[in-house]
Amino acid sequence: MSEKPAAPANKISTRSAGLVSLAVMSSRLLGLVREQVFAALFGASAQMDAFIAAFRAPNLLRDLFAEGALSTAFITTFSEKITKEGDDAAWRLANKVATLAAVFMSLVTLLGIWGAPVITHLMASGFDAVPGKMELTVHLTRIMFPFIALVSLAALVMGMLNAKNVFGMPALSSTFFNIGSILGGVGLAWYLDPHFGTRQYGSGSLVGMAIGVLVGGLLQLTVQFPSLRRVGFHFRPDFAWRDPGVRRILLLMGPAVIAASAVQVNVMVNGNFASHLGNGPVSWLGYAFRLMQLPIGIFGVAIGTVTLPVVSRSAAAGNTAEFRSILAKGMRLAFLLTIPSTIGLVMLARPIIGLIYERRTFTAADTAHTAEALQLYAIGLCAYAGIKVLAPAFYAIGKRNTPMMVSFLSIAVNYGLNELFTFHLGWAHRGLAFSTGLVALTNFALLYLLMRKQVQRLETTHMISTLAKLAFAGGVLALICWGGQHWLLAGWVHQAFLVRVVLLMAIIAVAAVAFFGVALMLRIEELDDVAAIARRKLGRFAKRPAAAS
């Protein structure tokens, strides 16, 4: 790519990133509610272990084919098609890819249902030691496997809309998944087993929750259709797959299938290790990882979603300077928003887990074990967010093999660290969480160095300066969290629920204000963008009463 001055018109829309963040926040918060429902009804039991393991198979394939590989490859090619050939050519490509995805994922679904016993054994071989646990997992896997077909098509629709700079409804679509899975799942679970498994192992209540996953997947797909029609897409089945655009997407997807799925593959490996640790560890890790995904989704996924179409257009136009500037800014923005989350989760893990999950069948011991996992997972939180921004950029510049090779390495390192920490050092489930965090840091560091080598510079001095400032602000945040734990939460076990809520929220609010206040005084550039959006939103809100009167 040749050097050209950056065009101000083609840049990351911080407003769009904010819109996506709000939509993803809604989804993640509802996802947390969904996990609370599971924790209250099933705790960290053998039943819950079975459900988490059963959902892991279609969830892994979602990352392999849908929200990872297919979405990244499609947005890159579709954006390039719009830039070079116009909308009509892009929509023809979309019809071909949608038809191919529907056919292929239907076959994958049938294959998954048929091969569920083999898949389940590979993912949770330790369940064989508990009577009935493996059989229940296989049954739930078969019920939930069609989810992958629904979510793959939903991801494809999301890619079309993102490439046309429509971000709100695609990001909000996963909120409808959670609504469908909560309301549909709980309703069906109660209908099939009003006692929610308290009187029998492998009850129908889990079957109801599994069917609720499919209801949620269908909603996630269909709520995007009106937005798709508004941007000009009308689906027409097209089986002419011998097309250069389709071929390019498939070529990009091959390496991306491995590269984009490193986290999920490592989680799967961790789950298999955890299945040999008895009843509970699979659930503890699942609850902790879900909570850690909240800031990743709100910040990392949002910024990565908005960044990818922009860097794809910059790469297609051959504008290296703009590509480099946008990518570096996206990573700095991700770190600004995830570093305080990392410190907060490490310092306040136990009260956060206790407040969210500890009720009915989820005990104080479950809280302690889940908090330990969350603290160690959080070590890699910033790296996860950075990867969401950085990894897709390699596909935009045609270097699709680079993330694939890094992911190969990360999977091997994760397996070795699991063996070391879990069995040789005896850290049990804590070792699995720690190895996941370390692997994320390693993965990001390698991708960063390789991208920097590819584009010559990546504003590294600016990045180091920003990280140093964020570390100072983070130290202030950590001190406030420690003080809050030491003085305000000292009698946590004996405090009423509402008192816990108020005190914990107060500590988080004061720590957040202190962090961003210090960051503002240190003149962190990306904070100006966030502050500008807040001022515009508050300004509009202030004008509404006057306009109404």
C-alpha positions as CSV (number, residue, x, y, z in Angstrom):
1,M,0.0,0.0,0.0
2,S,1.3,3.5,-0.8
3,E,1.4,6.4,1.6
4,K,-1.4,8.8,1.3
5,P,-2.6,11.5,3.8
6,A,-5.4,10.3,6.0
7,A,-8.8,11.4,4.9
8,P,-10.8,12.8,7.7
9,A,-14.0,11.7,6.1
10,N,-13.1,8.0,6.5
11,K,-12.5,7.5,10.2
12,I,-13.9,5.6,13.2
13,S,-17.2,7.1,14.1
14,T,-17.0,7.4,17.9
15,R,-20.8,8.1,17.9
16,S,-21.3,4.7,16.1
17,A,-19.0,3.0,18.5
18,G,-21.0,4.5,21.4
19,L,-24.3,3.4,19.8
20,V,-22.9,-0.2,19.4
21,S,-21.6,-0.1,23.0
22,L,-25.0,0.8,24.3
23,A,-26.7,-1.9,22.2
24,V,-24.1,-4.5,23.3
25,M,-24.4,-3.4,26.9
26,S,-28.1,-4.1,26.7
27,S,-27.4,-7.5,25.3
28,R,-24.7,-8.3,27.8
29,L,-26.8,-7.1,30.8
30,L,-29.7,-9.3,29.7
31,G,-27.2,-12.1,29.2
32,L,-26.2,-11.6,32.8
33,V,-29.8,-11.8,33.9
34,R,-30.1,-15.0,31.9
35,E,-27.1,-16.4,33.9
36,Q,-28.6,-15.2,37.1
37,V,-31.7,-17.2,36.3
38,F,-29.6,-20.3,35.7
39,A,-27.6,-19.8,38.8
40,A,-30.7,-19.4,41.0
41,L,-32.5,-22.4,39.4
42,F,-29.6,-24.8,39.0
43,G,-26.6,-23.3,40.9
44,A,-23.2,-24.9,40.1
45,S,-24.6,-28.4,39.9
46,A,-24.1,-31.4,37.6
47,Q,-27.2,-30.3,35.7
48,M,-25.7,-26.9,35.0
49,D,-22.4,-28.4,34.0
50,A,-24.3,-30.5,31.5
51,F,-26.1,-27.5,30.0
52,I,-23.0,-25.3,29.7
53,A,-21.1,-28.2,28.0
54,A,-24.0,-28.9,25.7
55,F,-24.3,-25.2,24.6
56,R,-20.5,-25.0,24.1
57,A,-20.6,-27.0,20.9
58,P,-22.9,-24.8,18.9
59,N,-21.4,-21.7,20.6
60,L,-17.9,-22.8,19.4
61,L,-19.2,-23.2,15.9
62,R,-20.8,-19.8,16.1
63,D,-17.4,-18.3,16.6
64,L,-15.9,-20.5,14.0
65,F,-18.4,-19.9,11.2
66,A,-20.6,-17.0,12.2
67,E,-19.5,-14.1,14.3
68,G,-15.8,-14.8,13.7
69,A,-14.8,-16.1,10.3
70,L,-18.0,-15.5,8.2
71,S,-18.6,-12.0,9.6
72,T,-15.0,-10.9,9.2
73,A,-14.5,-12.4,5.7
74,F,-17.9,-11.1,4.5
75,I,-17.5,-7.5,5.7
76,T,-14.1,-7.3,4.2
77,T,-15.2,-8.5,0.8
78,F,-18.6,-6.8,0.8
79,S,-17.1,-3.4,1.7
80,E,-14.5,-3.8,-1.0
81,K,-17.3,-4.7,-3.5
82,I,-19.3,-1.6,-2.6
83,T,-16.1,0.6,-3.0
84,K,-15.1,-0.8,-6.4
85,E,-18.3,-2.0,-8.1
86,G,-21.3,-0.4,-6.3
87,D,-24.3,-1.6,-4.4
88,D,-25.9,-3.8,-7.1
89,A,-22.8,-6.0,-7.4
90,A,-22.5,-6.2,-3.6
91,W,-26.2,-7.3,-3.2
92,R,-25.7,-10.0,-5.8
93,L,-22.8,-11.3,-3.8
94,A,-24.9,-11.1,-0.6
95,N,-27.6,-13.3,-2.2
96,K,-25.0,-15.9,-3.2
97,V,-23.4,-16.0,0.2
98,A,-26.7,-16.1,2.1
99,T,-27.9,-19.1,0.0
100,L,-24.6,-20.9,0.5
101,A,-24.6,-20.2,4.3
102,A,-28.2,-21.5,4.7
103,V,-27.4,-24.7,2.8
104,F,-24.1,-25.3,4.5
105,M,-25.1,-24.6,8.1
106,S,-28.2,-26.8,7.7
107,L,-25.9,-29.7,6.8
108,V,-23.6,-28.8,9.7
109,T,-26.7,-28.8,12.0
110,L,-27.8,-32.3,10.9
111,L,-24.2,-33.6,11.2
112,G,-24.0,-32.1,14.7
113,I,-27.3,-33.7,15.9
114,W,-26.1,-37.1,14.5
115,G,-22.6,-36.9,16.0
116,A,-23.6,-35.4,19.3
117,P,-22.3,-38.3,21.4
118,V,-18.8,-38.0,19.8
119,I,-18.8,-34.2,20.1
120,T,-19.8,-34.2,23.7
121,H,-17.2,-36.8,24.7
122,L,-14.5,-34.7,23.0
123,M,-15.6,-31.6,25.0
124,A,-16.3,-33.1,28.4
125,S,-14.9,-36.6,28.6
126,G,-14.8,-36.4,32.4
127,F,-18.6,-36.5,32.6
128,D,-18.5,-40.3,32.0
129,A,-17.5,-40.6,35.6
130,V,-20.9,-39.2,36.9
131,P,-23.9,-41.5,36.2
132,G,-26.4,-39.8,33.8
133,K,-24.4,-36.7,33.3
134,M,-23.0,-37.5,29.8
135,E,-26.4,-38.8,28.6
136,L,-28.1,-35.5,29.7
137,T,-25.4,-33.5,27.9
138,V,-25.8,-35.4,24.7
139,H,-29.6,-34.9,24.8
140,L,-29.3,-31.1,25.4
141,T,-26.6,-30.8,22.6
142,R,-29.0,-32.3,20.1
143,I,-31.7,-29.9,21.0
144,M,-29.5,-26.8,20.8
145,F,-27.5,-27.6,17.7
146,P,-29.8,-25.8,15.2
147,F,-28.8,-22.6,17.0
148,I,-25.7,-22.5,14.9
149,A,-27.7,-22.2,11.6
150,L,-29.8,-19.4,13.0
151,V,-26.9,-17.4,14.4
152,S,-24.8,-17.8,11.3
153,L,-27.5,-16.2,9.2
154,A,-27.9,-13.5,11.8
155,A,-24.2,-12.8,11.7
156,L,-24.4,-12.5,7.9
157,V,-27.2,-10.0,8.0
158,M,-25.2,-8.1,10.7
159,G,-22.3,-8.0,8.3
160,M,-24.4,-6.6,5.5
161,L,-25.8,-3.8,7.7
162,N,-22.4,-3.0,9.3
163,A,-20.9,-2.6,5.8
164,K,-23.7,-0.1,5.0
165,N,-22.9,1.8,8.2
166,V,-25.9,0.5,10.1
167,F,-24.8,-0.5,13.5
168,G,-27.6,-0.1,16.1
169,M,-30.1,-2.9,15.3
170,P,-27.4,-5.5,14.4
171,A,-25.8,-4.9,17.8
172,L,-29.2,-4.9,19.5
173,S,-30.2,-8.2,17.9
174,S,-28.4,-10.2,20.5
175,T,-30.6,-8.5,23.1
176,F,-33.5,-10.2,21.5
177,F,-31.7,-13.5,21.7
178,N,-31.5,-13.0,25.5
179,I,-35.1,-11.9,25.7
180,G,-36.3,-15.0,23.8
181,S,-34.1,-17.4,25.7
182,I,-35.1,-16.0,29.1
183,L,-38.8,-15.7,28.6
184,G,-39.2,-18.7,26.2
185,G,-36.8,-20.8,28.2
186,V,-38.2,-20.2,31.6
187,G,-41.8,-20.5,30.4
188,L,-41.1,-23.8,28.7
189,A,-39.0,-25.1,31.6
190,W,-41.8,-24.4,34.1
191,Y,-44.3,-26.0,31.8
192,L,-42.2,-29.2,31.4
193,D,-41.1,-29.3,35.1
194,P,-42.6,-26.8,37.6
195,H,-40.0,-28.0,40.2
196,F,-37.1,-27.0,38.0
197,G,-35.2,-30.2,38.5
198,T,-35.2,-30.2,42.3
199,R,-36.9,-33.6,42.4
200,Q,-35.2,-35.4,39.6
201,Y,-31.8,-35.5,37.9
202,G,-31.9,-34.5,34.2
203,S,-35.4,-32.9,34.5
204,G,-37.4,-31.5,31.7
205,S,-36.7,-28.0,32.9
206,L,-33.3,-28.0,31.2
207,V,-35.0,-29.2,28.0
208,G,-37.2,-26.1,28.2
209,M,-34.2,-23.9,28.7
210,A,-32.5,-25.5,25.7
211,I,-35.5,-24.9,23.4
212,G,-35.5,-21.3,24.7
213,V,-32.0,-20.9,23.1
214,L,-33.6,-21.7,19.7
215,V,-36.4,-19.2,20.3
216,G,-33.7,-16.6,21.1
217,G,-31.7,-17.4,18.0
218,L,-34.7,-17.1,15.8
219,L,-35.5,-13.6,17.2
220,Q,-31.9,-12.5,16.8
221,L,-32.2,-13.2,13.1
222,T,-35.6,-11.9,12.3
223,V,-35.4,-8.6,14.1
224,Q,-32.8,-7.4,11.6
225,F,-34.9,-8.0,8.5
226,P,-36.7,-4.6,8.5
227,S,-33.3,-2.8,8.6
228,L,-32.0,-5.0,5.8
229,R,-34.9,-4.1,3.6
230,R,-34.4,-0.4,4.3
231,V,-30.8,-0.5,3.0
232,G,-32.0,-2.1,-0.2
233,F,-31.5,-5.9,0.2
234,H,-34.1,-8.3,-1.1
235,F,-33.2,-12.0,-0.7
236,R,-33.3,-14.1,-3.9
237,P,-31.9,-17.6,-3.7
238,D,-28.8,-17.8,-5.9
239,F,-26.9,-21.1,-6.3
240,A,-24.3,-19.6,-8.7
241,W,-21.5,-20.0,-6.2
242,R,-18.7,-20.1,-8.8
243,D,-18.1,-16.4,-8.2
244,P,-14.8,-14.5,-7.5
245,G,-16.4,-12.8,-4.5
246,V,-17.7,-16.0,-3.0
247,R,-14.3,-17.6,-3.6
248,R,-12.5,-14.8,-1.9
249,I,-14.8,-15.0,1.2
250,L,-14.2,-18.8,1.4
251,L,-10.4,-18.2,1.1
252,L,-10.5,-15.6,3.8
253,M,-12.7,-17.9,6.0
254,G,-10.3,-20.9,5.9
255,P,-7.6,-19.3,8.1
256,A,-10.2,-17.1,9.9
257,V,-12.0,-20.3,11.1
258,I,-8.9,-21.1,13.2
259,A,-7.7,-17.5,13.9
260,A,-11.1,-16.1,15.2
261,S,-11.9,-19.1,17.3
262,A,-8.8,-19.3,19.4
263,V,-10.6,-18.1,22.5
264,Q,-13.5,-20.5,22.1
265,V,-11.2,-23.4,21.3
266,N,-9.2,-22.6,24.5
267,V,-12.4,-22.4,26.5
268,M,-13.4,-25.8,25.1
269,V,-10.1,-27.3,26.1
270,N,-10.5,-25.7,29.5
271,G,-14.0,-27.2,29.8
272,N,-12.6,-30.7,29.0
273,F,-10.0,-30.3,31.7
274,A,-12.6,-29.0,34.1
275,S,-14.9,-31.9,33.4
276,H,-12.3,-34.1,35.2
277,L,-12.5,-32.0,38.3
278,G,-15.9,-33.2,39.5
279,N,-19.2,-31.3,39.7
280,G,-19.0,-27.5,39.8
281,P,-15.8,-26.4,38.1
282,V,-17.4,-26.2,34.6
283,S,-20.1,-24.0,36.0
284,W,-17.7,-21.8,38.0
285,L,-15.7,-21.1,34.9
286,G,-18.8,-20.6,32.8
287,Y,-20.3,-18.0,35.2
288,A,-16.9,-16.2,35.5
289,F,-16.2,-16.1,31.8
290,R,-19.7,-14.8,31.1
291,L,-19.1,-11.9,33.5
292,M,-15.7,-11.1,32.0
293,Q,-17.4,-11.0,28.5
294,L,-19.5,-8.1,29.6
295,P,-16.8,-5.4,29.2
296,I,-15.3,-7.3,26.2
297,G,-18.6,-7.1,24.5
298,I,-19.5,-3.6,25.5
299,F,-16.1,-2.1,24.5
300,G,-13.9,-4.5,22.5
301,V,-16.6,-5.9,20.2
302,A,-18.2,-2.5,19.8
303,I,-15.0,-0.8,18.7
304,G,-13.9,-3.7,16.6
305,T,-17.3,-3.7,14.8
306,V,-17.1,0.0,13.9
307,T,-13.3,-0.2,13.0
308,L,-13.5,-3.2,10.6
309,P,-15.5,-1.6,7.8
310,V,-13.4,1.6,8.0
311,V,-10.0,-0.1,7.9
312,S,-11.3,-2.4,5.1
313,R,-12.1,0.7,3.0
314,S,-8.8,2.3,3.8
315,A,-7.0,-0.9,2.8
316,A,-9.0,-1.2,-0.5
317,A,-8.1,2.4,-1.3
318,G,-4.4,1.7,-0.6
319,N,-4.2,4.3,2.1
320,T,-1.6,3.0,4.6
321,A,-1.4,6.2,6.7
322,E,-5.2,6.2,7.3
323,F,-5.3,2.4,8.0
324,R,-2.5,2.7,10.6
325,S,-4.0,5.7,12.3
326,I,-7.5,4.2,12.6
327,L,-6.2,0.9,13.9
328,A,-4.0,2.4,16.5
329,K,-6.7,4.7,17.7
330,G,-9.2,1.8,18.0
331,M,-6.7,-0.1,20.2
332,R,-6.1,2.9,22.4
333,L,-9.8,3.5,22.8
334,A,-10.3,-0.2,23.7
335,F,-7.6,0.0,26.4
336,L,-9.0,3.2,27.8
337,L,-12.4,1.5,28.4
338,T,-11.2,-2.0,29.5
339,I,-8.3,-1.2,31.9
340,P,-10.7,0.2,34.6
341,S,-12.9,-2.9,34.0
342,T,-9.9,-5.2,34.5
343,I,-8.9,-3.6,37.8
344,G,-12.4,-3.4,39.1
345,L,-13.1,-7.1,38.4
346,V,-9.8,-8.2,40.1
347,M,-10.3,-6.0,43.2
348,L,-14.1,-6.5,43.6
349,A,-14.6,-10.0,42.2
350,R,-16.0,-11.6,45.3
351,P,-18.7,-9.0,46.2
352,I,-19.7,-8.7,42.5
353,I,-20.1,-12.4,42.1
354,G,-21.9,-12.7,45.4
355,L,-24.3,-9.9,44.6
356,I,-25.2,-11.2,41.1
357,Y,-25.3,-15.0,41.7
358,E,-25.5,-15.9,45.3
359,R,-29.0,-17.0,46.1
360,R,-31.1,-20.2,46.3
361,T,-28.9,-23.0,45.0
362,F,-25.8,-20.9,44.4
363,T,-23.8,-21.0,47.7
364,A,-21.1,-18.9,49.3
365,A,-18.6,-21.6,48.4
366,D,-19.7,-21.3,44.7
367,T,-19.2,-17.5,45.0
368,A,-15.6,-17.9,46.3
369,H,-14.6,-20.4,43.6
370,T,-16.2,-18.3,40.8
371,A,-14.5,-15.2,42.1
372,E,-11.2,-16.9,41.9
373,A,-11.7,-17.8,38.3
374,L,-12.9,-14.3,37.4
375,Q,-9.8,-12.6,38.9
376,L,-7.5,-14.8,36.9
377,Y,-9.6,-14.5,33.7
378,A,-9.5,-10.7,34.0
379,I,-5.7,-10.7,33.6
380,G,-6.3,-11.1,29.8
381,L,-9.4,-8.8,29.5
382,C,-7.6,-5.9,27.9
383,A,-5.8,-8.2,25.5
384,Y,-9.1,-9.8,24.5
385,A,-10.5,-6.4,23.6
386,G,-7.4,-5.5,21.7
387,I,-7.6,-8.7,19.7
388,K,-11.2,-7.9,18.7
389,V,-9.9,-4.7,17.1
390,L,-6.5,-6.0,15.8
391,A,-7.1,-9.5,14.4
392,P,-9.7,-8.6,11.7
393,A,-7.4,-5.9,10.3
394,F,-5.1,-8.6,9.0
395,Y,-7.8,-9.8,6.7
396,A,-8.4,-6.2,5.4
397,I,-4.7,-6.1,4.2
398,G,-4.8,-9.7,2.8
399,K,-2.6,-11.2,5.5
400,R,-5.2,-13.9,6.5
401,N,-2.6,-16.5,7.5
402,T,-1.0,-14.4,10.3
403,P,-3.8,-14.6,12.9
404,M,-4.2,-18.3,12.0
405,M,-0.6,-19.1,12.9
406,V,-0.8,-17.0,16.1
407,S,-3.9,-18.9,17.0
408,F,-2.3,-22.3,16.4
409,L,0.5,-21.2,18.8
410,S,-2.0,-19.9,21.4
411,I,-4.0,-23.2,21.4
412,A,-0.8,-25.2,22.0
413,V,0.5,-22.8,24.7
414,N,-2.9,-23.0,26.4
415,Y,-2.9,-26.8,26.5
416,G,0.6,-26.8,28.0
417,L,-0.2,-24.2,30.6
418,N,-3.4,-26.1,31.6
419,E,-1.4,-29.2,32.3
420,L,1.1,-27.3,34.3
421,F,-1.2,-25.2,36.4
422,T,-4.1,-27.5,36.8
423,F,-2.6,-30.9,37.4
424,H,1.1,-30.4,38.1
425,L,0.8,-27.4,40.4
426,G,-2.7,-28.4,41.7
427,W,-4.5,-25.1,41.0
428,A,-7.6,-26.9,39.8
429,H,-10.1,-24.6,38.0
430,R,-8.0,-21.5,38.9
431,G,-5.1,-22.8,36.7
432,L,-7.5,-23.0,33.8
433,A,-8.6,-19.4,34.2
434,F,-5.0,-18.2,34.7
435,S,-3.8,-20.0,31.5
436,T,-6.6,-18.4,29.5
437,G,-5.6,-14.9,30.7
438,L,-1.9,-15.5,29.9
439,V,-2.7,-16.9,26.4
440,A,-4.8,-13.8,25.6
441,L,-1.8,-11.5,26.5
442,T,0.6,-13.6,24.4
443,N,-1.8,-13.6,21.5
444,F,-2.3,-9.9,21.5
445,A,1.4,-9.1,21.9
446,L,2.3,-11.3,18.9
447,L,-0.4,-9.9,16.7
448,Y,0.7,-6.3,17.6
449,L,4.3,-7.0,16.8
450,L,3.4,-8.6,13.5
451,M,1.0,-5.8,12.4
452,R,3.6,-3.2,13.4
453,K,6.2,-5.0,11.1
454,Q,3.6,-5.2,8.3
455,V,2.7,-1.4,8.3
456,Q,6.1,-0.2,9.4
457,R,4.8,1.9,12.3
458,L,1.7,1.6,14.6
459,E,2.1,4.7,16.7
460,T,3.8,2.6,19.4
461,T,5.3,5.6,21.2
462,H,1.8,7.1,21.5
463,M,0.5,3.7,22.7
464,I,3.1,3.3,25.4
465,S,2.5,6.9,26.6
466,T,-1.3,6.2,26.8
467,L,-0.8,3.0,28.7
468,A,1.5,4.7,31.2
469,K,-1.1,7.3,31.9
470,L,-3.8,4.6,32.1
471,A,-1.7,2.7,34.6
472,F,-1.4,5.7,36.8
473,A,-5.2,6.4,36.7
474,G,-5.7,2.6,37.3
475,G,-3.6,2.8,40.4
476,V,-5.9,5.5,41.8
477,L,-8.9,3.2,40.9
478,A,-7.3,0.2,42.6
479,L,-6.6,2.2,45.8
480,I,-10.3,3.3,46.0
481,C,-11.5,-0.3,45.4
482,W,-9.2,-1.5,48.1
483,G,-10.3,1.1,50.6
484,G,-14.0,0.4,49.8
485,Q,-13.4,-3.3,50.4
486,H,-11.5,-2.7,53.7
487,W,-13.9,-0.2,55.2
488,L,-17.4,-0.3,53.6
489,L,-17.6,-4.0,52.7
490,A,-15.9,-5.4,55.8
491,G,-19.3,-6.7,57.1
492,W,-20.5,-7.9,53.7
493,V,-21.8,-11.3,54.9
494,H,-24.1,-9.7,57.5
495,Q,-25.3,-6.8,55.4
496,A,-28.8,-6.7,53.8
497,F,-29.1,-7.1,50.0
498,L,-30.0,-3.5,49.3
499,V,-27.2,-2.2,51.5
500,R,-24.8,-4.4,49.5
501,V,-26.1,-3.0,46.3
502,V,-25.8,0.6,47.4
503,L,-22.3,0.2,48.9
504,L,-20.9,-1.7,45.9
505,M,-22.4,0.7,43.4
506,A,-21.0,3.6,45.4
507,I,-17.5,2.2,45.3
508,I,-17.7,1.5,41.6
509,A,-19.0,4.9,40.8
510,V,-16.4,6.8,42.9
511,A,-13.6,4.6,41.4
512,A,-14.8,5.2,37.9
513,V,-15.1,9.0,38.4
514,A,-11.6,9.1,39.9
515,F,-10.2,7.0,37.0
516,F,-11.6,9.1,34.2
517,G,-11.0,12.3,36.2
518,V,-7.3,11.4,36.4
519,A,-7.3,10.3,32.8
520,L,-8.8,13.7,31.8
521,M,-6.1,15.6,33.7
522,L,-3.4,13.5,32.0
523,R,-4.9,14.6,28.6
524,I,-5.5,11.2,27.2
525,E,-6.6,12.0,23.6
526,E,-9.3,9.2,23.2
527,L,-11.1,10.5,26.3
528,D,-11.9,13.7,24.5
529,D,-13.9,11.7,21.9
530,V,-15.9,10.0,24.6
531,A,-16.5,13.3,26.4
532,A,-17.6,15.0,23.2
533,I,-20.3,12.3,22.7
534,A,-21.4,12.7,26.3
535,R,-21.7,16.5,25.9
536,R,-23.7,16.2,22.7
537,K,-26.1,13.6,24.3
538,L,-26.6,15.8,27.4
539,G,-27.0,18.9,25.2
540,R,-29.8,17.2,23.2
541,F,-31.4,15.9,26.4
542,A,-31.4,19.4,27.9
543,K,-33.0,20.9,24.8
544,R,-35.9,18.5,24.7
545,P,-38.0,20.1,27.5
546,A,-37.7,23.5,25.9
547,A,-38.7,22.1,22.5
548,A,-41.7,20.4,24.0
549,S,-42.8,23.5,25.8
